[in-house]
Amino acid sequence: MTPLHNDPQHFADEALAGFVAAHPDQVAAVHGGVVRSTVSRPGQPALVIGGGSGHYPAFAGWVGPGLAHGAACGNIFASPSASQICSVARAAHNGGGVLFAFGNYAGDVLHFGQAAEQLRAEGIDVRILTVTDDIASAEEAERRRGIAGDLPVIKILGAAAEAGLGLDEVERFGRRANAATRTLGVAFSGCTLPGAEEPLFTVEPGRMALGLGIHGEPGIAESELPTADAVADLLVDGLLSERPPEHREGERRVAVLLNGLGATKYEELYVVHRRVDARLREEGLVPSHPVVGEQVTSLGMAGLSLTLTFLDDELAGLWAAPALAPAFQRGTLSPPPSRTDDLPAPRTAPVEPGTPASRHAAHHLARALRTAAETVAEQEKRLGDIDAVAGDGDHGIGMRRGTEAAARAAEAALEAGAGAKSLLARAGEAWSERAGGTSGALWGAALSAAGRTLGDAEPVTPETAVRAVRAGLDAVLRLGGARPGDKTLVDAAVPFTERLEERLGGRGGGEGPSRHPGPGSGTPESARPDRGPDIPPHTSDTSAAVRTDRGPGTPDHIPGSVGADRGPGAPEDISVAARVDGDVGGPMDGVAEWVSAAEVATRAAEATADITARLGRARTHGDRSLGTPDAGAVSFALIVTAVAKAMSEPEAASGPPAVTGPEALAVPETVPGARAGHGREARSGTATALVEGEENP
């Protein structure tokens, strides 16, 4: 459990503030994380690491000479945002370029990638290295996630930089270290997020989960809890089965990390290490500078992991080199003098005032974002429950943080006179920064792209509104790499957008891929995070990706999913559901079209229950996700449905006077063709289920 907290939403920020207060001679706080409070050699490549909070000592505890120059720290189990990473990198930069090192998770890949692009545009040479040590997470090395292997890889990178090597050589040693590093872990109980009443997953007493993730992802298999020696044998055998061929020819040294995950303490770890050391020596290997203790934790999870890095002469020297950080010390290093320069402050551009027409649209956009925030807050637990089935259970928390931050930023921008573009840009930045993770990056990019389409000068018409929605979707497709059938928010967003285009037109104003983008459009297949070679290319008909064989006894309607029961004749195929006419009939303009599109998104989100997850953290447990809809698709449908409801309320219709035509996310005086019952007093069907549905038990 995590019983000591104040407001759970501020837990990560308060923990980081306490850490900095405890180590002022070693670290200093900057926007988004920490950097060394001591001087680094001019021209030295800066190693910037990072990831979500909840893993201490990773990542802030590894900042210091011989290790990292800075650490970007996201919220609990959520990647830091691109703006936070840029802030840390600018403060850590010594003139010799920057190397980003982080675990291979979709959110981190997105945010660090965005930060690298921004810093390169500023003239800074940036390299990226993703750690891929977890052998239980995938067969292909490049698809594996990064867990405790972060430490030896980052230690070798930091030592290379400290030794005076240039950026090219530091990167080369880091890639060699990552290729030589393997980790396998076990868990005995799950972890509990601050403020949560239940753990993200449970392990029955007397049993053990193999192949855990450090974000609360459950293991890939369970067994009876064996003895400590048997656990050691299991881990050693698993790692030695992946010993690199080149290491079998004469080389004997291995770096060893036996890592506790939060609730498994030192005496237990030493009992296991006794057997690990003996087994390695029996195999003819020589443990080099073993580390036993907590280095990459998962809040209060009970469990441990074993990491081996198969060394050569050069890697062995870098692994053994001195280091001095709050949570890791080796050898002797004299503390450098303290920094005396001013650390850079966050960069915030002034709000560009919009025209009266654009400010009118901005008013309605701000109201829509506030509605989204209120809806997500009501459904936070439910979204977390859905996400916990095969993921890490933090989707509800992240969406609440993101939507609330976006709504506040939009309201502040509105007060400053922002038009539609500027308001959405501020809201997108705030959403991305506060939510972190994949969803934060995608929603932030979508809002910013939509704003660029609307601009700060012209009035918003239904056609330009649709083009803005398409631009937002194109940004999501390009940045995240998902396609319909991957079990992501795209499965709801694509049919939603296509319904709007079908009813209102406006096609052609987007920034990225074309309709039904596939390989070769938008993000290249090779650049798509967590997408393996076994995943078939996208086609316009997603039926092949939809599983309809749920098996006997599986209900048509999944508890905790969106929408009411499908009932007889409801389409199973998402592509079919996306083409079924909504319940709103007759000539449509503005609000009624949005209501219809929201209903399509709702059905498509529910239909993701029939899909095996193929991207993101849930990919490792894809089969477990069958029968449960995707949390990202559900939250998308929740938001667009709530916005549709708000648009149809009389309060919205009495907003600022119309400029020209229906506004984007605004409300006309009447809703021609809309079915009775879509207002606050009488909702029916999927709208009711979305806004007032029961939480997932």
C-alpha positions as CSV (number, residue, x, y, z in Angstrom):
1,M,0.0,0.0,0.0
2,T,0.9,3.7,-0.2
3,P,-0.8,5.0,3.0
4,L,1.2,8.2,3.4
5,H,0.0,10.9,1.1
6,N,-1.9,14.2,1.0
7,D,-3.7,14.8,-2.3
8,P,-2.9,11.8,-4.4
9,Q,-2.7,14.0,-7.5
10,H,0.3,15.9,-5.9
11,F,2.1,12.8,-4.6
12,A,4.8,12.7,-7.2
13,D,5.5,16.5,-7.0
14,E,5.7,16.4,-3.2
15,A,7.9,13.4,-3.2
16,L,10.3,15.0,-5.6
17,A,10.3,18.2,-3.5
18,G,11.2,16.2,-0.4
19,F,14.0,14.4,-2.3
20,V,15.6,17.7,-3.5
21,A,15.3,19.1,0.1
22,A,17.2,16.0,1.4
23,H,20.0,16.3,-1.2
24,P,20.7,20.0,-1.9
25,D,24.4,19.4,-2.3
26,Q,23.8,16.9,-5.2
27,V,20.6,17.8,-7.0
28,A,18.7,20.9,-7.9
29,A,15.0,21.2,-9.0
30,V,14.1,22.4,-12.4
31,H,10.8,22.4,-14.2
32,G,10.0,18.7,-14.8
33,G,12.7,17.0,-12.7
34,V,16.2,17.5,-11.3
35,V,19.7,18.2,-12.5
36,R,23.1,18.1,-10.8
37,S,23.6,20.9,-8.4
38,T,27.3,20.7,-9.1
39,V,29.5,21.8,-12.0
40,S,30.1,19.4,-14.9
41,R,33.0,19.7,-17.3
42,P,32.3,22.0,-20.2
43,G,31.8,20.1,-23.4
44,Q,30.8,16.9,-21.6
45,P,27.9,15.0,-23.2
46,A,24.9,15.4,-20.9
47,L,23.1,12.1,-20.0
48,V,19.4,12.9,-19.4
49,I,17.3,10.0,-18.1
50,G,13.8,9.7,-16.9
51,G,10.4,8.1,-16.7
52,G,7.4,7.9,-14.4
53,S,7.6,8.4,-10.7
54,G,7.0,5.5,-8.3
55,H,10.3,3.7,-9.1
56,Y,12.8,5.4,-6.7
57,P,15.8,5.4,-6.8
58,A,15.1,5.4,-10.5
59,F,15.4,8.0,-11.9
60,A,16.2,11.1,-9.7
61,G,18.4,9.1,-7.4
62,W,20.9,8.4,-10.2
63,V,21.8,12.0,-10.9
64,G,25.4,12.8,-10.1
65,P,29.0,12.4,-11.3
66,G,29.6,9.1,-13.0
67,L,25.9,8.7,-13.7
68,A,23.2,11.1,-15.1
69,H,23.3,14.8,-15.5
70,G,19.6,15.2,-15.1
71,A,16.4,13.2,-14.7
72,A,12.9,14.1,-16.1
73,C,10.3,12.8,-13.6
74,G,6.7,12.2,-14.7
75,N,3.7,11.5,-12.5
76,I,3.2,8.1,-11.0
77,F,3.8,5.4,-13.7
78,A,3.5,8.1,-16.4
79,S,6.2,9.4,-18.7
80,P,7.3,13.0,-18.3
81,S,6.1,15.4,-21.0
82,A,8.2,16.7,-23.8
83,S,8.3,20.2,-22.2
84,Q,9.5,18.8,-18.9
85,I,12.2,16.7,-20.7
86,C,13.3,19.8,-22.7
87,S,13.5,21.8,-19.5
88,V,15.8,19.2,-17.8
89,A,17.9,18.8,-20.9
90,R,18.5,22.6,-21.3
91,A,19.6,22.8,-17.6
92,A,21.9,19.8,-18.0
93,H,23.4,20.6,-21.3
94,N,27.2,21.3,-21.1
95,G,27.8,22.1,-24.8
96,G,28.6,18.5,-25.8
97,G,25.2,17.3,-26.9
98,V,22.6,15.4,-25.0
99,L,21.8,11.7,-24.8
100,F,18.3,10.5,-23.7
101,A,18.2,7.1,-22.0
102,F,14.9,5.6,-20.8
103,G,12.9,2.4,-20.7
104,N,11.1,1.3,-23.9
105,Y,7.5,2.3,-23.2
106,A,5.2,4.0,-25.7
107,G,4.7,7.1,-23.7
108,D,8.4,7.6,-23.0
109,V,9.2,7.0,-26.7
110,L,6.7,9.6,-27.8
111,H,7.6,12.3,-25.3
112,F,11.4,11.9,-25.4
113,G,11.1,11.8,-29.2
114,Q,9.1,15.1,-29.3
115,A,11.7,16.6,-26.9
116,A,14.6,15.5,-29.1
117,E,13.0,17.1,-32.2
118,Q,12.4,20.4,-30.3
119,L,16.0,20.5,-29.0
120,R,17.5,19.7,-32.3
121,A,15.6,22.6,-33.8
122,E,17.4,24.7,-31.2
123,G,20.7,23.5,-32.4
124,I,21.4,20.8,-29.8
125,D,22.7,17.4,-30.9
126,V,20.4,14.9,-29.2
127,R,20.7,11.1,-29.3
128,I,18.1,8.6,-28.0
129,L,18.7,5.2,-26.4
130,T,15.8,3.0,-25.2
131,V,16.6,0.3,-22.7
132,T,15.1,-3.1,-23.7
133,D,16.2,-5.6,-21.0
134,D,13.0,-7.4,-19.9
135,I,13.1,-10.8,-21.5
136,A,9.6,-11.7,-20.4
137,S,7.9,-8.9,-22.3
138,A,8.6,-9.9,-25.9
139,E,10.6,-12.3,-28.0
140,E,12.1,-9.6,-30.2
141,A,14.7,-7.6,-28.4
142,E,13.7,-4.2,-29.8
143,R,10.1,-4.7,-28.5
144,R,11.1,-5.4,-25.0
145,R,10.4,-3.0,-22.2
146,G,13.0,-1.5,-19.9
147,I,13.0,-2.4,-16.2
148,A,15.9,-2.8,-13.8
149,G,18.4,-3.0,-16.7
150,D,18.1,0.7,-16.8
151,L,20.7,0.9,-14.0
152,P,23.7,-0.9,-15.6
153,V,23.0,0.8,-19.0
154,I,22.8,4.2,-17.4
155,K,25.9,3.5,-15.2
156,I,28.0,2.6,-18.2
157,L,26.7,5.6,-20.2
158,G,27.5,8.0,-17.3
159,A,31.0,6.5,-16.8
160,A,31.7,6.9,-20.5
161,A,30.7,10.6,-20.4
162,E,32.7,11.1,-17.2
163,A,35.8,9.6,-18.8
164,G,35.9,12.4,-21.4
165,L,34.4,10.5,-24.4
166,G,32.4,12.4,-27.0
167,L,28.8,12.0,-27.7
168,D,29.3,9.4,-30.5
169,E,31.4,7.1,-28.2
170,V,29.1,7.5,-25.2
171,E,26.2,6.5,-27.4
172,R,28.1,3.5,-28.8
173,F,29.0,2.2,-25.3
174,G,25.4,2.6,-24.3
175,R,24.1,0.6,-27.2
176,R,26.6,-2.2,-26.4
177,A,25.6,-2.2,-22.8
178,N,21.9,-2.4,-23.7
179,A,22.5,-5.3,-26.1
180,A,24.3,-7.2,-23.4
181,T,21.7,-6.7,-20.6
182,R,18.9,-9.1,-19.6
183,T,16.4,-8.9,-16.7
184,L,13.7,-11.3,-15.4
185,G,11.6,-10.7,-12.3
186,V,8.9,-12.2,-10.1
187,A,6.2,-10.7,-7.9
188,F,4.4,-11.9,-4.8
189,S,1.9,-9.1,-4.5
190,G,0.8,-6.0,-6.5
191,C,1.3,-2.4,-5.8
192,T,-1.3,0.2,-4.8
193,L,-1.3,3.7,-6.3
194,P,-1.6,6.6,-3.8
195,G,-5.2,7.1,-2.8
196,A,-6.3,3.8,-4.4
197,E,-8.2,1.3,-2.3
198,E,-7.1,-1.8,-4.1
199,P,-3.8,-2.9,-5.7
200,L,-3.4,-2.9,-9.4
201,F,-3.2,-6.6,-9.4
202,T,-3.2,-9.4,-6.9
203,V,-1.3,-12.6,-6.5
204,E,-3.0,-15.3,-4.4
205,P,-1.2,-16.1,-1.1
206,G,1.4,-18.8,-1.6
207,R,1.8,-18.1,-5.3
208,M,4.2,-16.1,-7.5
209,A,3.8,-14.2,-10.7
210,L,6.6,-14.4,-13.3
211,G,7.6,-11.7,-15.7
212,L,6.1,-8.7,-13.9
213,G,6.3,-5.1,-15.1
214,I,7.4,-2.1,-13.0
215,H,4.2,-0.3,-13.6
216,G,2.0,-2.9,-11.9
217,E,1.5,-4.9,-15.1
218,P,0.7,-8.5,-14.0
219,G,3.1,-11.3,-14.8
220,I,2.9,-13.6,-17.7
221,A,2.5,-16.8,-15.7
222,E,1.8,-17.9,-12.1
223,S,3.1,-20.8,-10.0
224,E,3.3,-22.0,-6.5
225,L,5.7,-20.0,-4.4
226,P,9.0,-21.9,-4.2
227,T,11.9,-21.6,-1.9
228,A,14.4,-18.7,-2.2
229,D,16.9,-21.0,-3.9
230,A,14.4,-22.1,-6.4
231,V,13.5,-18.5,-7.2
232,A,17.2,-17.8,-7.7
233,D,17.6,-20.9,-10.0
234,L,14.5,-19.8,-12.0
235,L,15.9,-16.3,-12.6
236,V,19.5,-17.5,-13.4
237,D,18.4,-20.2,-15.8
238,G,16.1,-17.8,-17.6
239,L,18.8,-15.2,-18.1
240,L,21.6,-17.6,-19.0
241,S,19.3,-19.0,-21.7
242,E,19.8,-15.7,-23.4
243,R,23.5,-15.3,-22.9
244,P,24.9,-13.6,-26.1
245,P,26.8,-16.0,-28.3
246,E,29.9,-13.8,-28.3
247,H,30.0,-13.9,-24.5
248,R,30.3,-17.7,-24.5
249,E,33.8,-17.5,-26.2
250,G,36.2,-16.9,-23.3
251,E,34.6,-13.9,-21.5
252,R,33.4,-14.7,-18.0
253,R,32.5,-11.4,-16.3
254,V,28.9,-10.3,-15.6
255,A,27.5,-7.3,-13.9
256,V,24.8,-8.4,-11.4
257,L,21.9,-6.5,-10.0
258,L,19.5,-8.2,-7.6
259,N,16.7,-5.6,-7.3
260,G,14.0,-5.3,-4.8
261,L,10.7,-4.0,-6.0
262,G,9.6,-2.1,-2.9
263,A,8.4,-4.6,-0.2
264,T,11.0,-7.4,-0.5
265,K,13.7,-6.2,1.8
266,Y,17.4,-6.7,2.1
267,E,17.7,-9.9,4.2
268,E,15.4,-11.7,1.7
269,L,17.4,-10.3,-1.2
270,Y,20.7,-11.5,0.4
271,V,19.3,-15.0,0.9
272,V,18.5,-15.1,-2.9
273,H,21.8,-13.5,-3.9
274,R,23.7,-16.2,-2.0
275,R,22.3,-18.7,-4.4
276,V,22.6,-16.5,-7.5
277,D,26.3,-16.0,-6.8
278,A,26.9,-19.7,-6.4
279,R,25.0,-20.6,-9.6
280,L,26.8,-18.1,-11.7
281,R,30.2,-19.4,-10.4
282,E,29.1,-22.9,-11.1
283,E,28.5,-21.8,-14.7
284,G,32.0,-20.4,-14.9
285,L,31.0,-16.8,-14.7
286,V,32.5,-14.1,-12.5
287,P,30.1,-11.6,-10.8
288,S,31.5,-8.1,-11.2
289,H,30.7,-5.5,-8.6
290,P,27.2,-6.9,-7.7
291,V,24.5,-4.6,-6.5
292,V,21.9,-5.9,-4.1
293,G,19.1,-3.7,-3.0
294,E,16.3,-1.4,-4.3
295,Q,17.2,0.4,-7.5
296,V,14.1,0.2,-9.7
297,T,11.0,-0.2,-7.5
298,S,7.2,-0.3,-8.1
299,L,5.9,1.6,-5.1
300,G,5.1,-1.1,-2.6
301,M,5.2,-4.2,-4.8
302,A,6.6,-7.4,-3.2
303,G,9.0,-9.0,-5.6
304,L,12.5,-8.9,-7.1
305,S,14.3,-9.0,-10.3
306,L,17.7,-10.2,-11.5
307,T,19.7,-8.3,-14.1
308,L,22.8,-9.6,-15.8
309,T,25.0,-7.5,-18.1
310,F,27.4,-9.7,-20.0
311,L,30.6,-7.7,-19.9
312,D,33.7,-7.3,-22.0
313,D,36.9,-5.5,-21.1
314,E,35.6,-2.0,-21.9
315,L,32.1,-2.5,-20.4
316,A,33.6,-4.0,-17.3
317,G,35.8,-0.9,-16.7
318,L,32.9,1.4,-17.2
319,W,30.6,-0.6,-14.9
320,A,33.3,-0.6,-12.2
321,A,34.1,3.2,-12.5
322,P,33.4,5.5,-9.6
323,A,30.0,7.2,-9.3
324,L,28.4,9.6,-6.7
325,A,24.7,10.1,-6.7
326,P,22.1,10.2,-3.9
327,A,21.1,6.5,-4.3
328,F,24.2,5.0,-5.9
329,Q,27.8,5.3,-4.8
330,R,30.9,3.4,-6.0
331,G,34.5,4.1,-5.4
332,T,35.8,7.6,-4.5
333,L,34.9,10.8,-6.2
334,S,35.5,14.2,-4.8
335,P,32.3,16.3,-5.0
336,P,32.6,19.0,-7.7
337,P,31.9,22.6,-6.8
338,S,28.3,23.8,-6.7
339,R,26.7,25.5,-9.7
340,T,26.5,29.2,-9.6
341,D,24.6,29.8,-12.8
342,D,20.9,30.5,-13.0
343,L,18.9,27.4,-13.9
344,P,16.6,28.0,-16.9
345,A,13.0,28.8,-16.2
346,P,10.1,27.3,-18.2
347,R,9.4,28.9,-21.5
348,T,5.9,30.4,-21.9
349,A,5.1,32.4,-25.0
350,P,2.6,35.2,-24.6
351,V,-1.0,34.6,-25.7
352,E,-1.7,36.0,-29.1
353,P,-5.1,37.8,-29.0
354,G,-7.8,36.4,-31.3
355,T,-10.4,38.2,-33.3
356,P,-13.9,38.5,-31.9
357,A,-15.0,35.7,-34.1
358,S,-12.2,33.4,-33.0
359,R,-12.7,34.3,-29.3
360,H,-16.3,33.4,-29.7
361,A,-15.3,29.9,-30.8
362,A,-12.7,29.8,-28.0
363,H,-15.4,30.4,-25.4
364,H,-17.2,27.2,-26.5
365,L,-13.9,25.2,-26.7
366,A,-13.1,26.2,-23.2
367,R,-16.6,25.1,-22.1
368,A,-16.2,21.8,-23.9
369,L,-12.8,21.1,-22.2
370,R,-14.4,21.9,-18.8
371,T,-17.2,19.4,-19.6
372,A,-14.6,16.8,-20.5
373,A,-12.7,17.3,-17.3
374,E,-15.9,16.9,-15.2
375,T,-16.9,13.8,-17.0
376,V,-13.5,12.1,-16.7
377,A,-13.4,13.0,-13.0
378,E,-16.7,11.2,-12.5
379,Q,-15.5,8.1,-14.4
380,E,-11.9,8.0,-13.2
381,K,-12.2,4.8,-11.2
382,R,-14.1,3.0,-14.0
383,L,-11.4,3.9,-16.5
384,G,-8.7,2.7,-14.2
385,D,-10.5,-0.6,-13.6
386,I,-10.8,-1.2,-17.4
387,D,-7.1,-0.3,-17.8
388,A,-6.0,-2.6,-15.0
389,V,-7.3,-5.7,-16.8
390,A,-4.3,-5.9,-19.1
391,G,-2.4,-2.6,-18.4
392,D,-1.2,-0.6,-15.4
393,G,-4.5,0.8,-14.2
394,D,-3.5,4.4,-14.3
395,H,-5.5,5.6,-17.3
396,G,-8.3,7.2,-15.2
397,I,-5.8,9.1,-13.1
398,G,-3.8,10.3,-16.1
399,M,-6.9,11.4,-18.0
400,R,-8.2,13.2,-15.0
401,R,-4.9,15.1,-14.5
402,G,-4.8,15.9,-18.2
403,T,-8.3,17.1,-18.7
404,E,-8.3,19.2,-15.6
405,A,-5.0,20.8,-16.6
406,A,-6.3,21.4,-20.1
407,A,-9.5,23.0,-18.8
408,R,-7.7,25.3,-16.5
409,A,-5.2,26.3,-19.2
410,A,-8.1,27.0,-21.6
411,E,-9.9,29.2,-19.1
412,A,-6.7,31.2,-18.4
413,A,-6.1,31.6,-22.1
414,L,-9.7,32.7,-22.6
415,E,-9.2,35.4,-20.0
416,A,-6.1,36.6,-21.8
417,G,-8.1,37.1,-25.0
418,A,-7.0,33.9,-26.9
419,G,-8.6,32.8,-30.1
420,A,-9.3,29.1,-30.9
421,K,-5.7,28.3,-32.0
422,S,-4.0,29.8,-29.0
423,L,-6.5,28.4,-26.6
424,L,-6.1,24.8,-27.9
425,A,-2.4,25.2,-28.0
426,R,-2.2,26.1,-24.3
427,A,-4.7,23.4,-23.5
428,G,-2.8,20.8,-25.4
429,E,0.5,21.7,-23.8
430,A,-1.1,21.5,-20.3
431,W,-2.8,18.1,-21.0
432,S,0.4,16.6,-22.3
433,E,2.5,17.9,-19.4
434,R,0.1,17.0,-16.6
435,A,-1.1,13.7,-17.9
436,G,2.2,12.4,-19.3
437,G,2.1,8.9,-20.8
438,T,0.9,8.0,-24.2
439,S,-2.5,9.4,-23.8
440,G,-1.1,12.8,-22.7
441,A,1.1,13.0,-25.7
442,L,-1.7,12.0,-28.1
443,W,-4.4,14.2,-26.7
444,G,-2.0,17.2,-26.4
445,A,-0.9,16.7,-30.1
446,A,-4.5,16.4,-31.2
447,L,-5.6,19.6,-29.6
448,S,-2.6,21.6,-30.9
449,A,-3.2,20.2,-34.4
450,A,-6.9,21.1,-34.3
451,G,-6.0,24.6,-33.2
452,R,-3.6,25.2,-36.0
453,T,-6.4,24.3,-38.4
454,L,-8.9,26.8,-36.8
455,G,-6.5,29.7,-36.4
456,D,-7.0,32.8,-34.3
457,A,-8.7,35.0,-36.9
458,E,-11.4,33.3,-38.8
459,P,-14.9,32.3,-37.5
460,V,-15.4,28.6,-37.1
461,T,-18.0,26.9,-39.4
462,P,-19.1,23.3,-39.3
463,E,-16.8,22.5,-42.2
464,T,-13.7,24.0,-40.6
465,A,-14.6,22.3,-37.3
466,V,-14.6,18.9,-39.1
467,R,-11.3,19.7,-40.7
468,A,-9.9,20.5,-37.2
469,V,-11.2,17.2,-35.9
470,R,-9.5,15.4,-38.8
471,A,-6.2,17.3,-38.2
472,G,-6.3,16.1,-34.6
473,L,-6.9,12.5,-35.6
474,D,-4.1,12.7,-38.2
475,A,-1.7,13.9,-35.5
476,V,-2.7,11.0,-33.3
477,L,-2.2,8.5,-36.1
478,R,1.2,10.0,-37.1
479,L,2.6,10.3,-33.6
480,G,1.3,7.1,-32.0
481,G,1.4,4.8,-35.0
482,A,-1.8,3.0,-34.1
483,R,-4.4,2.0,-36.7
484,P,-8.0,0.7,-36.3
485,G,-7.9,-2.8,-34.9
486,D,-4.9,-2.2,-32.6
487,K,-7.2,-1.7,-29.6
488,T,-6.5,2.0,-28.8
489,L,-8.4,5.2,-28.8
490,V,-8.0,5.2,-32.6
491,D,-10.7,2.5,-32.8
492,A,-13.2,5.1,-31.5
493,A,-11.7,8.3,-33.0
494,V,-11.6,7.1,-36.6
495,P,-15.3,6.2,-36.9
496,F,-16.2,9.4,-35.0
497,T,-14.3,11.5,-37.4
498,E,-15.6,9.7,-40.5
499,R,-19.2,10.1,-39.3
500,L,-18.6,13.9,-39.0
501,E,-17.0,14.0,-42.4
502,E,-19.9,12.0,-43.9
503,R,-22.5,14.3,-42.4
504,L,-20.8,17.7,-42.6
505,G,-18.0,17.4,-45.2
506,G,-14.9,19.4,-44.5
507,R,-12.4,16.8,-45.6
508,G,-9.0,17.9,-46.7
509,G,-7.8,20.2,-44.0
510,G,-5.8,17.8,-42.0
511,E,-2.1,17.7,-41.6
512,G,-1.2,14.1,-41.9
513,P,-2.2,10.7,-43.3
514,S,-5.1,10.3,-45.6
515,R,-8.4,8.5,-44.8
516,H,-7.7,4.9,-43.7
517,P,-4.0,5.5,-43.5
518,G,-1.9,2.4,-43.8
519,P,1.7,1.5,-44.1
520,G,3.6,4.2,-46.0
521,S,1.4,7.1,-44.8
522,G,2.0,9.0,-41.6
523,T,4.4,7.2,-39.3
524,P,6.5,4.5,-41.0
525,E,5.9,1.0,-39.9
526,S,9.5,0.7,-38.6
527,A,9.0,3.8,-36.4
528,R,5.8,2.8,-34.8
529,P,6.3,2.2,-31.1
530,D,5.7,-1.4,-29.8
531,R,4.5,-2.6,-33.2
532,G,5.9,-5.9,-34.1
533,P,6.5,-7.6,-37.5
534,D,3.7,-10.0,-36.9
535,I,1.0,-7.4,-36.9
536,P,-0.8,-7.3,-40.3
537,P,-1.0,-4.0,-42.3
538,H,-4.1,-1.9,-41.9
539,T,-6.9,-2.1,-44.3
540,S,-10.0,0.0,-44.5
541,D,-12.1,-2.9,-43.3
542,T,-11.1,-3.7,-39.7
543,S,-13.2,-6.7,-39.4
544,A,-10.3,-9.1,-39.7
545,A,-8.8,-7.6,-36.6
546,V,-12.0,-8.0,-34.5
547,R,-12.4,-11.1,-32.4
548,T,-16.0,-12.4,-32.3
549,D,-15.2,-15.7,-30.7
550,R,-15.5,-14.6,-27.1
551,G,-16.3,-18.1,-26.0
552,P,-19.1,-19.6,-24.1
553,G,-20.5,-17.7,-21.2
554,T,-19.0,-14.3,-22.2
555,P,-21.7,-11.6,-22.0
556,D,-22.5,-9.5,-25.0
557,H,-22.1,-6.4,-22.8
558,I,-19.0,-6.2,-20.6
559,P,-19.4,-4.7,-17.2
560,G,-17.6,-1.4,-17.1
561,S,-17.7,-1.0,-20.8
562,V,-19.4,1.8,-22.7
563,G,-22.9,1.7,-24.0
564,A,-26.0,-0.3,-23.2
565,D,-26.3,-3.9,-24.1
566,R,-25.9,-4.4,-27.8
567,G,-29.0,-6.5,-28.2
568,P,-30.0,-8.7,-31.1
569,G,-28.6,-7.7,-34.5
570,A,-26.0,-5.3,-33.1
571,P,-22.9,-5.2,-35.3
572,E,-19.8,-7.0,-34.1
573,D,-17.5,-5.4,-36.7
574,I,-16.2,-2.0,-35.8
575,S,-16.1,-1.0,-39.4
576,V,-19.7,-2.0,-39.7
577,A,-20.6,-0.2,-36.5
578,A,-19.0,2.9,-37.8
579,R,-21.2,2.9,-40.8
580,V,-24.5,2.2,-39.1
581,D,-26.7,5.3,-39.1
582,G,-27.1,7.0,-35.7
583,D,-30.4,7.4,-34.0
584,V,-30.5,11.1,-34.9
585,G,-32.3,11.4,-38.2
586,G,-33.4,14.1,-40.7
587,P,-31.5,17.1,-41.9
588,M,-28.6,17.7,-39.5
589,D,-26.4,20.7,-38.7
590,G,-23.9,21.2,-36.0
591,V,-24.9,19.5,-32.7
592,A,-27.0,16.7,-34.2
593,E,-24.1,15.6,-36.3
594,W,-21.8,15.5,-33.3
595,V,-24.4,13.5,-31.3
596,S,-24.6,11.0,-34.1
597,A,-20.8,10.7,-34.3
598,A,-20.5,10.3,-30.6
599,E,-23.0,7.4,-30.7
600,V,-20.8,5.8,-33.4
601,A,-17.7,6.3,-31.3
602,T,-19.5,4.7,-28.3
603,R,-20.4,1.5,-30.3
604,A,-16.9,1.3,-31.7
605,A,-15.3,1.7,-28.2
606,E,-17.5,-1.1,-26.9
607,A,-16.5,-3.3,-29.8
608,T,-12.9,-3.1,-28.8
609,A,-13.8,-5.8,-26.2
610,D,-13.5,-8.2,-29.1
611,I,-9.9,-7.2,-30.0
612,T,-6.6,-8.4,-28.6
613,A,-4.4,-5.5,-27.6
614,R,-1.4,-5.1,-30.0
615,L,0.2,-1.9,-28.8
616,G,1.3,-0.3,-25.6
617,R,1.7,-1.9,-22.2
618,A,-1.4,-4.0,-22.6
619,R,0.2,-5.8,-25.6
620,T,2.2,-8.1,-23.3
621,H,-1.1,-9.4,-21.9
622,G,-3.2,-9.0,-25.1
623,D,-5.3,-12.1,-24.6
624,R,-6.2,-11.0,-21.1
625,S,-7.8,-7.9,-22.6
626,L,-10.3,-9.9,-24.6
627,G,-13.8,-9.2,-23.2
628,T,-12.9,-5.8,-21.9
629,P,-12.9,-2.6,-24.0
630,D,-9.9,-0.4,-24.5
631,A,-9.6,2.3,-21.8
632,G,-8.4,4.9,-24.3
633,A,-11.3,4.2,-26.7
634,V,-13.8,4.3,-23.8
635,S,-12.4,7.6,-22.5
636,F,-12.6,9.1,-26.0
637,A,-16.2,8.1,-26.3
638,L,-17.0,9.4,-22.9
639,I,-15.6,12.8,-23.7
640,V,-17.2,13.3,-27.1
641,T,-20.6,12.1,-25.7
642,A,-20.4,14.4,-22.8
643,V,-19.5,17.3,-25.1
644,A,-22.5,16.4,-27.3
645,K,-24.7,16.5,-24.2
646,A,-23.3,19.9,-23.1
647,M,-23.8,21.3,-26.6
648,S,-27.4,20.4,-26.6
649,E,-28.2,22.0,-23.3
650,P,-30.1,25.4,-23.1
651,E,-27.3,26.9,-21.1
652,A,-24.9,26.4,-24.0
653,A,-27.4,27.9,-26.4
654,S,-27.4,31.1,-24.4
655,G,-23.7,31.6,-24.7
656,P,-22.0,34.5,-26.6
657,P,-23.9,35.7,-29.7
658,A,-23.2,33.8,-32.9
659,V,-20.7,35.2,-35.3
660,T,-21.3,33.3,-38.5
661,G,-22.8,29.9,-38.6
662,P,-22.5,27.1,-36.0
663,E,-19.2,27.2,-34.1
664,A,-16.8,24.3,-33.5
665,L,-18.1,22.7,-30.3
666,A,-20.7,25.5,-30.1
667,V,-24.4,25.3,-30.0
668,P,-27.0,26.6,-32.5
669,E,-30.3,28.0,-31.3
670,T,-32.0,24.7,-32.0
671,V,-31.0,21.2,-32.8
672,P,-32.9,20.3,-36.0
673,G,-33.6,16.6,-36.3
674,A,-32.3,15.7,-32.9
675,R,-34.1,12.9,-31.0
676,A,-35.9,13.9,-27.9
677,G,-34.1,12.7,-24.8
678,H,-30.6,13.9,-25.5
679,G,-30.8,16.8,-23.0
680,R,-29.9,16.8,-19.3
681,E,-33.4,15.7,-18.2
682,A,-33.9,12.7,-20.4
683,R,-31.0,10.8,-21.9
684,S,-31.4,7.4,-23.4
685,G,-29.3,4.5,-24.8
686,T,-25.6,4.9,-24.9
687,A,-25.5,8.5,-23.8
688,T,-27.0,7.5,-20.4
689,A,-24.6,4.6,-20.1
690,L,-21.6,6.7,-20.8
691,V,-22.4,9.5,-18.4
692,E,-24.1,7.6,-15.6
693,G,-23.0,4.0,-16.2
694,E,-22.1,1.9,-13.2
695,E,-18.4,1.5,-12.4
696,N,-16.6,-1.6,-13.4
697,P,-16.9,-3.9,-10.4
